[in-house]
Amino acid sequence: MMQTGWEQAWLSYAEPKDACEVPVTCCPEEDAVLGRAKEELALAAKELPQGKMIWLKQSEEWDKEAYQICVGASDITITGGSSVGILYGVFGLLRRLRTKGLTDGSWSESPKNPLRMLNHWDNIDGSIERGYSGRSFFFSNDKVLFGERTKMYARLCASVGINGVVLNNVNVRQKATNLITQEYLPAVREISELLASYGIRTFLSVNFAAPIELGGLSVSDPLDPDVIQYWRRQTQILYREIPNFGGFLVKADSEGRPGPFTYGRTHADGANMLAKCLEPYGGLVIWRCFVYNCSQDWRDTKTDRARAGYDHFAPLDGLFLPNVILQIKNGPMDFQVREPVSPLFGGLTKTNQMLEVQAAQEYTGQQIHVCYLIPMWKEILSFRTYVTEENDTVADIISGKTFGQTNCGICAVANTGDDQNWTGHDLAAANWYGFGRLAWDPELSSEEIAQEWIVLTFGAQEKLKKVLGDILLNSWKAYENYTSPLGIGWMVNPSHHYGPNVEGYEYDRWGTYHRATRTAIGVERGSAGTGFAAQYREPNASMYEHVETTPEELLLFFHRIPYDYRLKDGRTLLQYIYDTHFAGVEQVEHMIEAFCTCKELIDEKRFARILSRLTAQLQSATEWRDRINTYFYRFTEQPDEHGRCIY
């Protein structure tokens, strides 16, 4: 397939040297989605076994997104529960063919999570909040973009089973508020129809204050009759223009965004008002739980940002309508390199829930550093909440398995932009690909996903698989080592969040403190402190309550620890800080050494791009090591036991 200013990522099929056609027969009547399935088979014709007929069939016995593939001597049959299931089957066939090869036999798959979504934080002017891969390919200069790149994006998403996309930033400002009006709906419809032809529903982030900003009202009180009528009318207009529209994503009463608190209403009041407007059309309200006091006094040692999500939403459990989903960040703070799982998972038993993770590497290197996030997400998904005796993991809850829900799932803040390689760092595309695969099947291992992506993107050379696999799988721990081990988090430059600044957020209003002194560091979140640990169910609450039983990777998140405290391996806390920061830099050095041995196996342009990012990562990691270690050395006046240079 010809390049058009961007790369094909993991869908780079072999170019046919001659005209190459694959005989395809559709048993169901062809629709837009089946047309995409046939189109994909034609694009991958060179990859497919020649001489075999491909049958595309539909069966009502299958769930709509499920598929079965049967490979015989003379034909291949792809059966789906719907056209979308058939499309997923086509991508499943091509993935299996390119990564493992085909043998006669059959296999079937169905997604574990009902909703598998990307949240784009794209602004209508073309900028992307926390975007590290160029500018938006949805918007530019207050206009909606639509073209071949949108189609390529849809192909990539569908190939890994993503079935929902939020086009715009949750912080809906200025002209973006107008996206739900006739001014923009025809252009949004074009994108929506294209995405729908790949099995993807379109969602929009909406401004809770739209009745004021667009409707000329004086309030946006969710119980005000005029406000309700405004949203009913606007929803009717929206669905008349886009019948397959998915619904709204809402950030309210958070970080300055308007919300129901202004009018003495609850988040259930706000979400349910919108849900009633969407319900006749099958639309969903996805309501973010990222609500906390962002004007905290740093002198206040009792107010704890980590508590806020649970404190706000646990009392409302059971009050939300069936087409409302609470979108919960993986941790109680904000996408740090290491956090405990939010206690809302397990705290809510009567409410639809969606896990939110961040593929955009806001606090994990901003796609300059390689940081493969699938191992982190695997840990989150496997966390036992003890909300029931079995089927109690986060993965169980968000799949609907625990409480029998269907409006639930997982979403990721997208890491894409208009860079030629989509994600800035070529290796960051593994997080986009990996999110889709993990959302489809949380039981896939980090290693399996990494190896799939490497083969599909770079080829099947054993050395590449080994070297790039090791780089990816070791990258999260390396980043944690040279930045903020033991769950302390945050020691970054304010605002842009890149690079080390030990006290960057220490005296601010955001509630993100490590409270280091010359003798100790950490925030006490047991019963002797903020009481956050008690928000978990037993036995997790007791585990986090005590220093001795708290997992060491979260030690400083839950407890205030003196520097001379000895960890389980015998090292003091201070020595552990020194050691991990030196080790993290060494890990990056090893990554570069290993990567350079693959120069002849990667095309020159991609090799240069990746090496440039790794070089920048080493420089930043060195700065992290030296600043963090020097800070604690000057605070404590205790030298490194190994005599290494600390300034």
C-alpha positions in Angstrom: 0.0 0.0 0.0 1.4 3.4 -0.9 2.6 5.7 1.8 0.7 9.0 2.1 2.7 11.0 4.6 2.3 8.5 7.4 3.2 4.9 8.0 1.1 1.8 8.1 2.3 0.8 11.5 1.4 -2.9 12.2 -0.7 -3.1 9.0 2.3 -2.9 6.6 1.4 -5.7 4.3 3.7 -7.1 1.7 3.4 -5.2 -1.6 2.1 -7.4 -4.4 4.6 -7.5 -7.4 1.8 -8.4 -9.8 -1.9 -8.2 -9.8 -3.0 -10.4 -7.0 -6.6 -11.2 -6.2 -8.2 -13.3 -3.5 -11.5 -14.9 -4.3 -14.0 -13.8 -1.6 -17.6 -14.8 -1.3 -20.0 -13.1 1.2 -23.0 -15.1 2.3 -24.7 -12.2 4.1 -25.7 -9.2 2.0 -22.8 -6.9 1.7 -22.9 -3.8 3.8 -20.3 -1.0 4.6 -18.6 -3.2 7.3 -18.3 -6.2 5.0 -17.0 -3.9 2.3 -14.2 -3.0 4.7 -13.5 -6.7 5.4 -13.2 -7.5 1.7 -11.1 -4.4 1.2 -8.7 -5.5 3.9 -8.3 -8.9 2.3 -7.5 -7.2 -1.0 -4.9 -5.1 0.6 -3.3 -8.1 2.2 -3.6 -10.3 -0.9 0.2 -11.0 -1.1 0.1 -12.3 2.5 -2.7 -14.7 1.9 -2.4 -18.3 0.8 -2.9 -18.4 -2.9 -5.6 -20.6 -4.5 -7.9 -20.7 -1.4 -11.4 -19.4 -1.5 -12.4 -17.2 1.4 -15.9 -17.4 2.7 -17.4 -14.7 4.8 -20.5 -15.9 6.7 -22.8 -14.6 9.4 -24.4 -16.7 12.2 -26.9 -15.6 14.7 -25.6 -18.2 17.1 -22.5 -16.0 17.7 -22.3 -12.8 19.7 -22.1 -9.8 17.4 -18.4 -9.2 17.8 -17.3 -12.9 18.0 -15.9 -14.8 15.1 -14.7 -18.3 14.2 -12.1 -19.1 11.5 -11.9 -22.5 9.9 -8.9 -23.3 7.6 -9.3 -26.1 5.2 -7.3 -27.6 2.3 -9.0 -25.4 -0.3 -10.8 -22.7 1.6 -10.9 -20.5 4.6 -14.3 -19.7 6.3 -14.7 -16.7 8.6 -18.0 -16.7 10.5 -19.0 -13.8 12.6 -22.0 -12.9 14.7 -22.4 -9.8 12.6 -20.6 -7.9 9.9 -18.4 -6.5 12.7 -17.6 -10.0 13.9 -16.6 -10.9 10.3 -14.4 -7.8 10.1 -12.7 -8.8 13.4 -12.3 -12.3 12.0 -10.5 -10.9 8.9 -8.0 -9.0 11.1 -7.7 -12.1 13.3 -6.9 -14.2 10.3 -4.3 -11.8 9.0 -2.6 -11.4 12.4 -2.4 -15.2 12.9 -1.1 -15.6 9.4 1.7 -13.0 9.8 2.7 -14.0 13.4 2.2 -17.7 13.7 1.3 -19.0 10.2 -1.7 -21.0 9.2 -2.4 -24.7 9.6 -5.6 -26.5 8.9 -8.0 -26.3 11.8 -10.3 -23.8 13.5 -10.3 -21.3 16.3 -12.7 -18.7 17.7 -12.5 -15.5 19.6 -14.8 -13.0 21.3 -13.9 -9.8 23.2 -13.9 -9.9 27.0 -14.9 -6.3 27.4 -18.0 -4.8 25.9 -16.5 -1.3 25.4 -12.9 -0.9 24.2 -12.4 2.8 23.7 -9.8 5.5 23.0 -10.2 8.9 24.5 -8.6 11.6 22.4 -7.6 14.8 24.2 -7.6 16.7 20.9 -8.6 20.4 20.9 -10.5 21.9 18.0 -7.6 24.3 17.2 -5.4 21.2 16.4 -3.4 21.1 19.6 -3.5 18.0 21.8 -3.5 18.2 25.6 -0.8 15.9 26.8 0.0 15.1 23.2 3.5 13.9 22.3 3.1 12.9 18.6 2.4 16.1 16.8 -0.9 17.7 16.3 -4.5 16.4 15.9 -5.6 14.6 12.7 -9.2 15.2 13.7 -9.1 19.0 14.0 -7.2 22.1 12.8 -7.9 25.8 13.1 -11.4 25.2 14.5 -12.3 22.9 11.6 -12.9 19.1 11.5 -10.5 17.2 9.3 -11.5 14.2 7.3 -9.5 12.1 4.8 -7.4 9.1 4.1 -5.5 9.5 7.4 -8.8 9.1 9.2 -9.4 5.9 7.3 -6.0 4.5 8.2 -6.6 5.4 11.8 -9.9 3.5 11.8 -8.2 0.5 10.2 -5.5 0.4 12.9 -8.1 0.7 15.7 -10.4 -2.0 14.2 -7.5 -4.4 13.7 -7.0 -4.6 17.4 -10.7 -4.5 18.3 -11.2 -0.9 19.5 -14.9 -0.2 19.2 -15.4 3.3 20.5 -13.6 6.7 20.0 -14.1 10.0 21.8 -12.9 12.6 19.3 -12.2 15.6 21.5 -10.6 16.6 24.8 -12.5 16.1 28.1 -11.6 19.7 28.9 -14.1 21.2 26.4 -13.2 24.8 25.9 -14.2 27.6 23.5 -15.3 26.5 20.0 -15.1 22.8 21.0 -18.4 23.3 22.9 -20.0 23.8 19.5 -19.2 20.3 18.3 -22.7 19.2 19.3 -24.4 21.9 17.2 -25.3 22.1 13.5 -22.2 24.1 12.8 -20.0 21.0 13.2 -22.4 18.0 13.1 -22.2 17.4 9.3 -18.4 17.1 9.6 -18.6 14.9 12.7 -21.1 12.7 10.8 -18.5 12.1 8.1 -16.0 10.8 10.7 -18.8 8.9 12.5 -19.9 7.1 9.3 -16.3 6.1 8.4 -15.6 4.8 11.9 -18.9 2.9 11.9 -17.8 1.1 8.7 -15.0 -0.3 10.9 -17.3 -1.2 13.8 -16.4 1.9 15.9 -18.9 4.2 17.6 -18.2 7.9 17.8 -18.5 9.8 21.1 -18.0 13.4 22.0 -16.8 15.1 25.2 -19.4 17.8 26.2 -19.2 20.9 28.3 -21.6 20.7 31.2 -22.1 24.4 30.9 -23.3 24.2 27.3 -26.8 25.5 28.2 -25.1 28.7 29.3 -22.5 29.0 26.6 -24.7 27.9 23.7 -28.2 28.0 25.0 -28.4 31.5 26.4 -29.5 30.2 29.8 -28.2 31.6 33.1 -27.6 28.2 34.7 -26.7 24.6 33.8 -28.4 23.2 36.9 -29.3 19.6 35.9 -32.7 19.8 37.7 -33.7 23.1 36.0 -36.5 22.4 33.4 -35.0 24.8 30.9 -31.6 23.1 31.1 -33.3 19.7 30.7 -35.2 21.0 27.7 -32.0 22.4 26.2 -30.2 19.0 26.4 -33.3 17.2 25.0 -33.5 19.4 22.0 -29.7 19.3 21.4 -29.7 15.5 21.7 -32.5 15.2 19.2 -30.6 17.4 16.7 -27.5 15.3 17.2 -29.1 12.0 16.6 -31.1 13.3 13.6 -27.7 14.1 12.1 -25.7 11.0 13.5 -28.1 8.1 14.2 -25.3 5.8 15.3 -23.8 8.3 17.8 -22.4 6.6 20.9 -22.9 9.3 23.6 -21.2 11.8 25.8 -18.0 11.8 27.9 -18.2 14.3 30.7 -15.6 15.8 33.0 -17.5 17.8 35.6 -16.5 19.6 38.9 -12.9 18.7 38.2 -9.9 21.0 37.8 -12.1 24.1 37.2 -14.6 22.4 34.9 -18.3 23.3 35.5 -20.5 20.7 37.1 -23.5 19.9 39.3 -21.8 20.9 42.5 -22.3 24.6 41.6 -26.0 24.1 42.1 -25.9 21.9 45.2 -26.6 18.8 43.0 -24.9 15.4 43.0 -23.0 13.8 40.2 -25.8 11.3 39.9 -28.2 14.2 39.3 -25.9 15.5 36.5 -25.2 12.2 34.8 -28.8 11.0 35.0 -30.2 14.2 33.4 -28.0 13.6 30.4 -28.7 9.9 30.4 -32.5 10.4 30.2 -31.9 12.6 27.1 -29.7 9.9 25.5 -31.7 6.9 26.5 -34.3 6.9 23.7 -31.5 6.7 21.1 -29.4 4.1 22.9 -26.8 6.6 23.9 -24.4 6.4 26.9 -23.1 8.9 29.4 -19.6 8.2 30.4 -18.9 10.2 33.6 -15.4 10.6 34.8 -14.6 10.1 38.5 -11.6 12.4 38.4 -13.0 14.8 41.0 -11.0 16.2 43.8 -10.1 19.4 45.6 -7.5 21.1 43.4 -7.1 24.1 45.6 -5.6 22.3 48.6 -3.4 24.1 51.2 0.0 22.3 51.3 0.0 22.9 55.0 -3.1 20.7 55.4 -1.9 17.2 56.2 -5.4 15.6 56.5 -7.0 16.4 53.2 -5.8 13.6 50.8 -6.4 13.8 47.1 -6.1 10.0 47.0 -9.4 9.7 49.0 -11.4 12.0 46.8 -12.7 9.6 44.1 -14.1 7.2 46.6 -15.4 9.8 48.9 -17.4 11.5 46.1 -18.7 8.4 44.3 -19.0 5.5 46.7 -22.0 7.1 48.5 -23.8 7.4 45.1 -23.5 3.7 44.3 -26.8 2.5 42.9 -28.2 5.9 42.1 -27.0 6.1 38.5 -29.2 5.1 35.5 -28.4 2.0 33.5 -26.9 3.9 30.6 -24.4 5.8 32.8 -20.9 4.4 33.1 -18.5 5.8 35.7 -15.0 6.1 34.2 -12.4 5.4 36.9 -8.7 6.1 36.5 -6.5 3.1 37.3 -5.1 4.8 40.4 -6.5 7.2 42.9 -4.2 10.0 41.8 -3.2 10.6 38.2 -1.5 8.1 35.9 1.7 7.9 37.9 4.4 5.4 37.1 3.2 3.4 40.1 0.0 3.7 42.1 -2.3 1.4 43.9 -5.5 0.5 42.1 -8.4 2.8 42.8 -10.5 1.6 45.7 -13.6 2.5 43.7 -13.1 -0.9 42.0 -14.6 -3.1 44.6 -16.2 -0.1 46.4 -19.0 0.1 43.8 -21.4 -2.8 43.4 -24.5 -1.4 41.7 -22.9 1.0 39.1 -21.5 0.4 35.6 -17.7 0.9 35.6 -15.0 1.6 33.1 -11.3 1.5 33.7 -9.3 4.5 32.4 -5.6 4.1 31.6 -3.3 6.5 29.8 -1.4 5.4 26.7 -0.2 8.9 26.3 2.9 8.9 28.5 2.2 12.1 30.4 4.1 10.9 33.5 6.0 8.0 31.9 8.4 9.8 29.5 6.1 11.5 27.1 6.9 9.2 24.2 10.6 10.4 24.3 11.3 7.6 26.8 10.4 4.1 25.8 7.9 2.8 28.4 5.9 -0.2 27.5 2.8 0.0 29.7 1.1 -3.4 29.1 2.8 -4.9 32.2 1.4 -2.1 34.3 -2.1 -2.6 32.9 -1.8 -6.3 33.4 -1.1 -5.8 37.1 -4.1 -3.4 37.4 -6.5 -5.8 35.7 -5.4 -8.8 37.8 -5.8 -6.9 41.1 -8.2 -8.7 43.5 -10.8 -6.4 45.1 -12.5 -9.0 47.2 -15.8 -7.5 46.4 -17.1 -11.1 45.9 -15.6 -14.5 46.7 -14.7 -15.1 43.1 -14.6 -13.1 39.8 -13.5 -10.2 41.9 -10.5 -8.8 39.9 -10.6 -5.4 38.1 -10.8 -7.3 34.8 -13.8 -9.2 36.1 -15.6 -6.1 37.2 -15.1 -4.0 34.0 -16.0 -7.0 31.7 -19.3 -7.3 33.4 -18.5 -10.7 34.8 -18.8 -9.8 38.4 -22.2 -8.0 38.4 -23.7 -9.1 35.1 -23.3 -5.7 33.5 -23.1 -4.9 29.8 -22.4 -1.1 29.8 -18.8 -1.4 31.0 -15.3 -1.8 29.7 -11.9 -0.1 29.4 -10.6 3.1 27.7 -7.2 4.6 27.2 -6.1 8.2 26.7 -4.8 8.0 23.1 -1.1 8.5 22.3 -1.6 9.3 18.6 -0.9 12.5 16.6 -0.1 13.5 13.1 3.6 12.5 13.2 4.5 10.2 10.3 4.8 7.2 12.7 1.6 8.2 14.6 3.1 8.0 18.1 6.3 10.1 18.1 8.5 7.3 19.4 8.2 4.3 17.1 8.2 2.0 20.1 5.3 3.8 21.7 3.0 2.3 19.1 3.3 -0.9 21.1 1.1 0.8 23.7 -1.6 1.6 21.2 -1.6 -1.9 19.7 -1.2 -3.5 23.1 -4.1 -1.6 24.6 -6.4 -2.9 21.9 -5.2 -6.4 22.3 -5.4 -6.4 26.1 -8.9 -4.8 26.0 -10.0 -7.6 23.7 -8.4 -10.3 25.8 -6.9 -9.4 29.3 -5.5 -12.9 29.5 -2.9 -12.3 26.8 0.6 -11.9 28.3 2.8 -8.8 28.0 5.3 -11.0 26.2 2.7 -12.3 23.7 1.5 -8.8 22.8 5.0 -7.4 22.5 6.1 -10.3 20.2 3.0 -9.9 18.0 3.6 -6.2 17.6 7.3 -6.6 16.8 6.7 -9.2 14.1 3.8 -7.2 12.5 5.8 -3.9 12.6 9.4 -4.9 12.1 9.4 -8.5 10.8 10.1 -11.9 12.2 13.9 -11.9 12.6 14.7 -13.7 15.8 17.3 -11.1 16.9 14.8 -8.2 16.5 12.2 -10.2 18.4 14.7 -10.8 21.2 16.3 -7.3 21.4 13.1 -5.2 21.0 11.2 -7.6 23.2 13.7 -7.1 26.0 13.7 -3.4 25.6 9.9 -3.2 25.8 9.5 -5.6 28.7 12.2 -4.0 30.8 11.3 -0.4 30.0 8.6 0.3 32.7 10.8 -0.9 35.5 13.7 1.0 34.2 11.7 4.2 34.0 10.4 3.7 37.5 14.0 3.1 38.8 15.4 6.4 37.6 12.4 8.5 38.3 10.2 7.7 41.4 10.5 4.2 42.9 8.4 2.9 45.8 5.2 4.7 44.7 6.3 8.2 45.7 5.4 9.8 42.3 5.1 13.3 41.1 8.7 14.7 41.3 8.3 16.4 37.9 8.4 19.9 36.5 5.0 21.6 37.0 2.6 22.1 34.1 4.4 20.1 31.4 5.4 17.2 33.7 8.6 16.3 31.9 11.9 15.9 33.7 13.0 15.9 37.3 11.9 18.5 39.8 11.9 17.0 43.3 9.9 19.8 44.8 8.0 20.8 41.6 4.6 20.1 43.2 5.6 20.1 46.9 4.1 23.5 47.9 1.3 23.7 45.3 -2.5 23.4 45.4 -2.8 20.1 43.6 -2.4 17.7 46.6 0.6 15.9 45.3 3.1 15.9 48.1 6.1 13.6 49.2 6.8 15.7 52.3 10.5 14.8 52.4 12.5 16.0 55.4 16.1 15.2 56.4 14.9 12.1 58.3 11.9 10.7 56.4 9.7 10.7 53.3 6.2 9.7 52.3 2.6 10.3 53.2 1.0 8.3 55.9 -2.3 6.9 54.5 -3.1 4.4 57.2 -5.3 5.0 60.2 -2.6 7.1 61.8 -2.7 9.4 58.8 -5.4 10.2 56.2 -7.2 6.9 56.5 -7.1 6.2 52.8 -6.1 2.5 53.3 -9.5 1.9 54.9 -11.3 2.6 51.6 -10.2 -0.9 50.4 -12.0 -4.1 51.3 -10.4 -6.6 53.5 -7.8 -8.1 53.4 -6.4 -5.3 51.2 -7.2 -2.6 53.8 -5.2 -4.4 56.5 -2.4 -5.1 54.1 -2.0 -1.4 53.2 -2.5 -0.3 56.8 0.7 -1.8 58.1 4.2 -1.0 56.9 5.3 -4.6 57.2 2.6 -5.9 54.8 2.4 -3.1 52.3 4.0 -4.2 49.0 7.3 -2.4 48.9 6.7 -1.0 45.4 4.0 1.1 47.1 5.6 1.7 50.4 6.0 5.5 50.1 2.5 5.9 48.7 1.0 4.5 51.9 3.5 5.3 54.6 6.0 7.8 55.9 9.3 6.0 56.2 12.6 7.1 57.8 15.6 6.9 55.5 17.3 4.3 57.7 14.4 1.9 57.5 15.6 -1.4 56.1 13.8 -3.0 53.3 13.3 -6.7 52.9 16.6 -7.1 51.0 18.5 -5.5 53.8 19.2 -2.1 52.2 18.2 1.1 53.9 15.5 3.2 52.2 18.1 5.8 51.3 20.5 3.3 49.8 17.6 1.9 47.7 16.9 5.4 46.3 20.5 5.7 45.3 20.8 2.2 43.9 17.6 2.3 41.8 18.5 5.6 40.2 22.0 4.3 39.2 20.4 1.0 38.0 17.8 2.8 35.9 20.5 4.7 33.9 22.5 1.5 33.4 19.3 -0.2 32.0 18.9 2.6 29.4 22.6 2.3 28.5 22.1 -1.5 27.9 19.0 -0.7 25.8 21.0 1.5 23.5 23.9 -1.0 23.2 21.5 -3.8 22.3 19.5 -1.7 19.9 22.6 -0.7 18.0 23.3 -4.3 17.2 20.1 -4.4 15.1 21.1 -1.6 12.8 21.2 -3.8 9.7 17.7 -5.3 10.5 15.7 -2.0 10.6 15.3 0.5 7.8 17.5 3.5 8.1 14.8 6.1 8.8 13.2 4.2 11.7 16.5 3.1 13.2 17.6 6.8 13.3 14.3 7.9 14.9 14.4 5.2 17.6 18.1 5.8 18.4 17.5 9.5 18.7 14.8 8.9 21.2 16.9 6.4 23.2 19.7 8.9 23.3 17.4 11.6 24.6 16.1 9.1 27.2 19.6 8.4 28.4 20.3 12.1 28.8 17.1 12.6 30.7 17.6 9.5 32.9 21.0 10.7 33.8 19.6 14.1 34.8 16.9 12.3 36.9 19.5 10.2 38.6 21.8 13.0 39.5 19.1 15.5 40.7 17.2 13.0 42.8 20.3 11.4 44.4 21.9 14.8 45.0 18.7 16.1 46.6 18.5 13.3 49.1 22.3 13.3 49.7 22.2 17.0 50.6 19.1 16.5 52.8 20.5 13.6 54.7 24.3 14.1 54.4 24.5 10.3 54.0 26.8 9.1 51.2 26.2 6.2 48.8 27.6 3.0 50.3 29.3 2.2 47.0 31.1 5.5 46.7 29.5 6.5 43.4 29.5 10.1 42.5 26.7 12.2 44.0 27.0 15.9 43.6 
